[in-house]
Amino acid sequence: QVQLVESGGGLVQTGGSLTLSCAASKSLASFNAVAWYRQAPGEQRDLVALITNSSSTRYADDVKGRFTISRDYDKNTVLLEMSNLKPEDTGVYSCKADRWPLPASWGQGTQVTVSS
């Protein structure tokens, strides 16, 4: 069973920055892809950023140019660097790891709140 633990969330002012981390219990080389999702209150969980085992990335349109997803293989950690934060970025950010053909694993989520 793959365990994912997110950290780094908190309260930040508009225009500020936060870096979220997703620590995995297994080597990042074990995963086909790792992604960050965001769920705002009363809304469904949507993809924010994704990185594959070949280092290709994908971002939601509203975070392009502001968020960067990356991997630290030595620490078995996937990072989400968030800059120029907006109130619309507020939500619970969850880490998802895919390791085909096994079911996807999810972390517990970390709250990000951006104040005006």
Secondary structure by P-SEA (a helix, b strand, c coil): cbbbbbcccccccccbbbbbbbbbccccccccccbbbbbcccccccccccccccccccccccccccbbbbbcccccbbbbbbcccccccccbbbbbbbccccccccccbbbbbbcc
